[in-house]
Each structure stands twice: as C-alpha cells, then as structure tokens.
C-alpha cells in the first residue's frame, strides 16, 4: 500500500514545450518510426510524448506505441519498476502512465516488445522482439517505437555481426532514428566493463556522462544522416539529463 501511495504521488509527465523545428516536424510525419536512445534521460520520454500527441492530433485510423519493456510493466508492482535500469526511470514511469491513460481513452494501443521467457542467445532475443514489432507495424497505420539504440539499428553492428538487432526485422517501411545530444549531458544506465580476459563484474547503475557529439555545422533540431550509426537519421537534441530510477535501492 505504501508503495502504491508513493507512486500515486509522483507527478504525471508534462512535456516541456514541444519542438517546433523542421527535424521534429519531419519525425512526426513518419508513419512507422523506430527511435533509438541511451536509456535513462528526462528529455527522451518528453520527446516521445510530443510525437505521440502529434500523432493523435493527426487522427490516424490506428496508432500504436511500443516500449522496450515486458507486458507486465502495466502493473505498478512489476519487477520492471523495481529495476535500476534506465528503462525504469521516473521519466519513463511518467510516460508509461500517460500512455496508459491515452490507451484507456481509446487514442492508441500501448505495446511492450521485451519478450518474456528465456533467451540465452541474444540473437534469438532480438528476433523474437523484432518479429513482434513487425506484426505491430503490419496491424497499425501509425507506430512509434522507443528502444535502446543498439536494438533500433537497421543493420548489425560491426563487433556483433551475427546478431541481427530488432530493427532489422521490422520491415522496410520503418524509419530508424538515433536520438543524440549535441551538448552531451547525463543518462541513468547500468554499465559493466571487464579487464583483459576476466569476466565482467556486476553492472553499476548511475548517472553516467554522455559525451557531446558535435556534428559540424549541424544544430539542435536538425535531422541528419544516421548511416554512420546504423540508422536512417540522427535527431539532434540539445542535452540529456539523467532521470533516476522510480524506486531507489534500499
């Protein structure tokens, strides 16, 4: 009961003024959009809400929004919301609550594409999620997907050539966009780095620095080629601010 009361007291997601730049308008025009992020920021969930609001206003025959979470994320006591991963951030919780309210109002279908079950091979995990998204794309006129920017790639990454990311399964009609911040910032995520041949240590979850990514003459709000990053485009945001986990460790 105490946990539910605490969750109820969290503010609902209120996006900052939505972007009015040409890049955002182009993003909002794509029928099937797969956004890739570094988990755990305040700004990305706000951007997703803006895009969903724009899609609702366009009154498509059907609209679905998919998040990289298990289906039981619908339950406030789900393990999803006890995680320290950036996908369980306060900002993501608020976005999820807002999306559930829009679904209850009949404005969209909320979909969760993290597969359940055991997938010891990452390639099988990626395929299961990717085929689920493929079906979602075929069933809905408009689809907005948010996931990690490895999964959202439209081609394998060089150092994992045998693992097809989720994004390779979704169909040619999908536009893949990597979200980056020109000025860098912070994001809440979990990392683990091994030394030499030693097994990696348990992941450490914290507000980690996101490096600035200057792109020549490109400016905030520009939508530029994403070929270098395995996407169709990169959308340049100003900066990222870490959003901490919904539930802090005891």
The 8 nearest C-alpha neighbors of each residue, nearest first, counted from 0:
[[1, 3, 2, 4, 5, 6, 76, 7],
 [2, 0, 4, 3, 5, 6, 7, 8],
 [3, 1, 5, 4, 0, 6, 76, 7],
 [4, 2, 6, 0, 5, 1, 7, 75],
 [5, 3, 7, 1, 2, 6, 0, 8],
 [4, 6, 2, 8, 3, 7, 1, 9],
 [7, 5, 3, 8, 4, 9, 2, 75],
 [6, 8, 4, 5, 9, 3, 10, 2],
 [9, 7, 5, 6, 10, 4, 3, 11],
 [8, 10, 6, 7, 11, 5, 93, 89],
 [11, 9, 8, 12, 93, 7, 13, 6],
 [10, 12, 93, 13, 9, 97, 96, 94],
 [13, 11, 93, 94, 14, 10, 97, 90],
 [14, 12, 11, 15, 45, 10, 93, 48],
 [15, 13, 45, 12, 16, 48, 49, 17],
 [14, 16, 17, 13, 45, 46, 18, 49],
 [15, 17, 14, 18, 49, 19, 13, 45],
 [16, 18, 49, 15, 19, 14, 46, 45],
 [19, 17, 20, 23, 16, 220, 49, 46],
 [18, 20, 17, 23, 21, 24, 22, 220],
 [21, 19, 22, 23, 18, 220, 24, 221],
 [20, 22, 24, 23, 25, 19, 220, 221],
 [23, 21, 222, 221, 25, 220, 20, 24],
 [24, 22, 26, 25, 20, 21, 27, 18],
 [25, 23, 27, 21, 26, 22, 28, 20],
 [24, 26, 28, 22, 27, 23, 21, 29],
 [27, 25, 23, 24, 28, 29, 22, 32],
 [26, 28, 24, 25, 29, 50, 23, 53],
 [27, 29, 25, 26, 24, 30, 54, 23],
 [30, 28, 31, 27, 26, 32, 25, 174],
 [29, 31, 141, 32, 28, 142, 140, 173],
 [32, 30, 142, 173, 141, 29, 143, 174],
 [31, 33, 143, 174, 173, 29, 144, 142],
 [34, 32, 144, 175, 174, 143, 145, 176],
 [33, 35, 145, 176, 144, 177, 175, 32],
 [36, 148, 34, 177, 147, 151, 146, 178],
 [37, 35, 148, 147, 178, 38, 146, 177],
 [36, 38, 147, 148, 39, 186, 35, 40],
 [39, 37, 85, 36, 86, 188, 40, 147],
 [85, 38, 40, 187, 186, 242, 241, 188],
 [41, 39, 241, 242, 186, 240, 42, 239],
 [42, 40, 242, 90, 240, 43, 241, 44],
 [41, 43, 45, 40, 44, 239, 46, 240],
 [42, 44, 46, 45, 41, 40, 47, 36],
 [45, 43, 47, 46, 42, 94, 91, 41],
 [46, 44, 14, 48, 42, 43, 47, 49],
 [45, 47, 43, 49, 44, 48, 42, 50],
 [48, 46, 44, 50, 49, 45, 51, 43],
 [47, 49, 51, 45, 46, 50, 52, 44],
 [48, 50, 46, 52, 47, 51, 17, 53],
 [51, 49, 47, 53, 48, 52, 27, 54],
 [50, 52, 54, 48, 53, 49, 55, 47],
 [53, 51, 49, 55, 54, 50, 48, 56],
 [52, 54, 50, 56, 51, 55, 49, 57],
 [53, 55, 51, 57, 56, 52, 50, 58],
 [56, 54, 52, 58, 57, 53, 51, 106],
 [55, 57, 53, 58, 54, 52, 59, 51],
 [56, 58, 54, 55, 59, 53, 52, 60],
 [59, 57, 55, 56, 60, 54, 61, 62],
 [60, 58, 61, 57, 62, 140, 141, 55],
 [59, 61, 140, 58, 62, 139, 141, 57],
 [62, 60, 140, 59, 139, 141, 63, 107],
 [61, 63, 141, 107, 142, 139, 140, 108],
 [64, 62, 108, 142, 107, 109, 141, 143],
 [63, 65, 143, 109, 142, 144, 110, 108],
 [64, 66, 110, 144, 111, 109, 145, 143],
 [67, 65, 111, 145, 68, 144, 112, 146],
 [68, 66, 146, 113, 112, 111, 145, 65],
 [67, 69, 113, 111, 66, 112, 70, 72],
 [70, 68, 113, 71, 111, 72, 114, 112],
 [69, 71, 111, 72, 73, 68, 110, 113],
 [70, 72, 73, 69, 74, 77, 79, 68],
 [73, 71, 74, 70, 77, 69, 79, 68],
 [74, 72, 71, 70, 75, 77, 99, 95],
 [73, 75, 72, 77, 76, 71, 70, 80],
 [76, 74, 77, 73, 80, 72, 3, 6],
 [75, 77, 74, 78, 80, 81, 3, 79],
 [78, 76, 79, 74, 75, 72, 80, 71],
 [77, 79, 81, 80, 82, 76, 72, 71],
 [80, 78, 77, 82, 81, 72, 87, 68],
 [79, 81, 87, 78, 82, 77, 245, 76],
 [82, 80, 78, 79, 246, 83, 77, 87],
 [81, 83, 84, 80, 79, 87, 78, 244],
 [82, 84, 244, 204, 87, 85, 81, 247],
 [85, 83, 86, 82, 188, 87, 189, 204],
 [39, 84, 86, 38, 188, 88, 187, 87],
 [85, 87, 84, 88, 38, 39, 91, 68],
 [88, 86, 80, 85, 244, 84, 82, 245],
 [89, 87, 244, 245, 91, 85, 243, 90],
 [88, 90, 245, 92, 91, 244, 242, 243],
 [89, 91, 93, 88, 92, 41, 242, 94],
 [92, 90, 94, 88, 93, 89, 95, 44],
 [93, 91, 95, 89, 90, 94, 96, 88],
 [92, 94, 12, 96, 90, 11, 91, 95],
 [95, 93, 91, 97, 96, 92, 12, 44],
 [94, 96, 92, 98, 97, 93, 91, 99],
 [97, 95, 93, 99, 94, 98, 92, 100],
 [96, 98, 94, 100, 95, 99, 93, 101],
 [99, 97, 101, 95, 100, 96, 102, 94],
 [98, 100, 102, 96, 101, 97, 95, 103],
 [99, 101, 103, 97, 98, 102, 104, 96],
 [102, 100, 98, 104, 106, 99, 103, 107],
 [101, 103, 107, 99, 105, 104, 100, 106],
 [104, 102, 100, 105, 101, 99, 106, 107],
 [103, 105, 101, 102, 106, 100, 107, 99],
 [106, 104, 102, 103, 107, 101, 108, 100],
 [105, 107, 101, 102, 104, 55, 108, 62],
 [108, 106, 102, 62, 63, 105, 101, 109],
 [107, 109, 63, 102, 62, 110, 64, 106],
 [110, 108, 64, 63, 65, 102, 107, 98],
 [109, 111, 65, 64, 108, 112, 66, 63],
 [112, 110, 66, 70, 65, 68, 69, 113],
 [111, 113, 67, 128, 114, 68, 66, 65],
 [112, 114, 69, 68, 67, 111, 128, 115],
 [115, 113, 128, 112, 69, 127, 116, 124],
 [114, 116, 113, 69, 117, 70, 118, 112],
 [115, 117, 118, 114, 124, 119, 113, 69],
 [116, 118, 119, 115, 124, 114, 120, 123],
 [117, 119, 120, 124, 123, 121, 116, 122],
 [120, 118, 117, 121, 124, 123, 122, 116],
 [119, 121, 118, 122, 123, 124, 117, 125],
 [122, 120, 124, 123, 125, 119, 118, 162],
 [121, 123, 162, 125, 120, 124, 126, 163],
 [124, 122, 126, 121, 125, 120, 127, 118],
 [123, 125, 121, 127, 122, 118, 126, 128],
 [126, 124, 165, 122, 128, 123, 164, 127],
 [125, 127, 129, 123, 124, 128, 165, 130],
 [128, 126, 124, 130, 129, 125, 123, 131],
 [127, 129, 131, 125, 126, 112, 130, 114],
 [128, 130, 165, 126, 168, 132, 131, 127],
 [131, 129, 133, 132, 127, 128, 168, 126],
 [132, 130, 128, 134, 129, 133, 127, 135],
 [131, 133, 135, 129, 130, 134, 169, 136],
 [134, 132, 169, 130, 136, 135, 131, 129],
 [133, 135, 137, 131, 132, 136, 138, 130],
 [134, 136, 132, 138, 133, 137, 139, 131],
 [137, 135, 133, 134, 138, 139, 132, 142],
 [136, 138, 134, 135, 139, 133, 140, 132],
 [137, 139, 135, 136, 134, 140, 61, 133],
 [140, 138, 61, 141, 136, 137, 62, 135],
 [139, 141, 61, 60, 62, 59, 30, 142],
 [140, 142, 62, 30, 139, 31, 61, 63],
 [143, 141, 31, 63, 64, 62, 32, 136],
 [142, 144, 64, 32, 33, 31, 65, 63],
 [145, 143, 65, 33, 64, 34, 66, 32],
 [146, 144, 34, 66, 33, 35, 65, 67],
 [147, 145, 67, 35, 36, 66, 148, 151],
 [146, 148, 36, 35, 150, 149, 37, 151],
 [147, 149, 35, 36, 151, 150, 177, 146],
 [148, 150, 147, 151, 152, 164, 35, 156],
 [151, 149, 164, 165, 148, 147, 152, 166],
 [152, 150, 166, 148, 35, 149, 33, 165],
 [153, 151, 229, 166, 230, 154, 150, 149],
 [152, 154, 167, 166, 230, 229, 151, 175],
 [153, 155, 152, 229, 167, 156, 163, 164],
 [156, 154, 163, 160, 164, 162, 157, 159],
 [155, 157, 159, 158, 160, 154, 229, 149],
 [158, 156, 160, 159, 155, 161, 154, 162],
 [157, 159, 156, 160, 155, 161, 162, 163],
 [160, 158, 156, 157, 161, 162, 155, 163],
 [159, 161, 155, 157, 162, 158, 156, 163],
 [162, 160, 159, 163, 155, 122, 158, 156],
 [163, 161, 122, 160, 159, 164, 155, 121],
 [162, 164, 155, 122, 167, 161, 165, 125],
 [165, 163, 150, 166, 125, 167, 155, 152],
 [166, 164, 129, 125, 150, 167, 168, 126],
 [165, 167, 151, 153, 152, 164, 168, 169],
 [166, 168, 153, 165, 164, 154, 169, 163],
 [169, 167, 129, 166, 165, 170, 130, 133],
 [168, 170, 133, 166, 132, 129, 167, 130],
 [171, 169, 172, 168, 173, 133, 167, 136],
 [170, 172, 173, 169, 174, 168, 167, 153],
 [171, 173, 170, 174, 31, 169, 30, 136],
 [174, 172, 31, 171, 32, 170, 175, 169],
 [173, 175, 32, 33, 31, 231, 176, 172],
 [176, 174, 33, 230, 231, 34, 32, 173],
 [177, 175, 232, 34, 233, 230, 231, 35],
 [176, 178, 35, 233, 34, 148, 234, 36],
 [179, 177, 234, 36, 233, 35, 235, 176],
 [178, 180, 235, 236, 234, 177, 181, 233],
 [181, 179, 236, 238, 183, 237, 182, 235],
 [180, 182, 212, 211, 237, 213, 183, 235],
 [183, 181, 211, 238, 180, 237, 184, 212],
 [211, 182, 184, 210, 209, 180, 238, 181],
 [185, 183, 239, 209, 238, 240, 208, 182],
 [184, 186, 208, 241, 240, 209, 207, 239],
 [187, 185, 241, 39, 40, 206, 207, 240],
 [188, 186, 206, 39, 241, 85, 205, 242],
 [189, 187, 85, 204, 84, 39, 205, 38],
 [188, 190, 204, 203, 202, 84, 205, 191],
 [191, 189, 202, 203, 204, 188, 192, 201],
 [192, 190, 202, 200, 199, 203, 201, 193],
 [193, 191, 199, 194, 190, 200, 202, 198],
 [192, 194, 199, 197, 198, 200, 195, 191],
 [195, 193, 197, 196, 192, 199, 198, 200],
 [194, 196, 197, 193, 198, 199, 192, 200],
 [195, 197, 194, 198, 193, 199, 192, 200],
 [196, 198, 195, 194, 193, 199, 200, 192],
 [199, 197, 193, 200, 196, 194, 195, 192],
 [198, 200, 193, 192, 191, 197, 201, 194],
 [199, 201, 191, 202, 198, 193, 192, 197],
 [202, 200, 191, 203, 199, 190, 192, 189],
 [203, 201, 191, 190, 189, 200, 204, 192],
 [202, 204, 189, 190, 191, 205, 201, 188],
 [205, 203, 189, 188, 83, 202, 190, 84],
 [206, 204, 187, 207, 188, 203, 189, 186],
 [205, 207, 187, 186, 241, 185, 188, 208],
 [208, 206, 185, 186, 205, 187, 209, 188],
 [207, 209, 185, 184, 210, 186, 206, 183],
 [208, 210, 183, 184, 185, 207, 211, 186],
 [211, 209, 183, 208, 212, 184, 182, 185],
 [210, 183, 212, 182, 181, 213, 180, 209],
 [211, 213, 181, 214, 210, 180, 183, 182],
 [214, 212, 181, 215, 211, 182, 217, 216],
 [215, 213, 217, 216, 212, 181, 218, 235],
 [216, 214, 217, 213, 218, 212, 181, 223],
 [215, 217, 214, 218, 213, 221, 219, 223],
 [218, 216, 214, 215, 221, 219, 213, 223],
 [219, 217, 221, 220, 216, 235, 181, 214],
 [218, 220, 235, 236, 237, 221, 181, 217],
 [221, 219, 235, 22, 20, 236, 218, 222],
 [222, 220, 22, 235, 219, 218, 234, 223],
 [221, 223, 234, 22, 233, 232, 235, 220],
 [224, 222, 233, 232, 221, 225, 234, 217],
 [225, 223, 232, 226, 233, 231, 222, 227],
 [224, 226, 232, 230, 233, 231, 228, 227],
 [225, 227, 229, 228, 230, 224, 231, 232],
 [228, 226, 225, 229, 230, 224, 231, 232],
 [229, 227, 226, 225, 230, 177, 152, 233],
 [228, 230, 226, 152, 153, 227, 154, 225],
 [231, 229, 225, 175, 226, 152, 232, 228],
 [230, 232, 225, 175, 226, 176, 224, 174],
 [233, 231, 225, 224, 176, 223, 230, 222],
 [232, 234, 177, 225, 223, 176, 222, 178],
 [235, 233, 222, 178, 221, 179, 177, 236],
 [236, 234, 219, 179, 220, 180, 221, 181],
 [235, 237, 180, 219, 179, 238, 220, 181],
 [236, 238, 180, 181, 219, 182, 235, 239],
 [239, 237, 180, 182, 183, 184, 236, 181],
 [238, 240, 184, 185, 40, 42, 183, 180],
 [239, 241, 185, 40, 41, 184, 186, 242],
 [242, 240, 186, 40, 185, 187, 206, 39],
 [241, 243, 40, 41, 39, 88, 187, 89],
 [244, 242, 88, 187, 89, 241, 245, 39],
 [245, 243, 88, 246, 83, 87, 89, 247],
 [244, 246, 89, 88, 87, 80, 247, 243],
 [247, 245, 244, 81, 248, 80, 82, 83],
 [246, 248, 244, 249, 245, 83, 243, 81],
 [249, 247, 246, 83, 81, 244, 82, 245],
 [248, 247, 246, 81, 83, 82, 244, 245]]
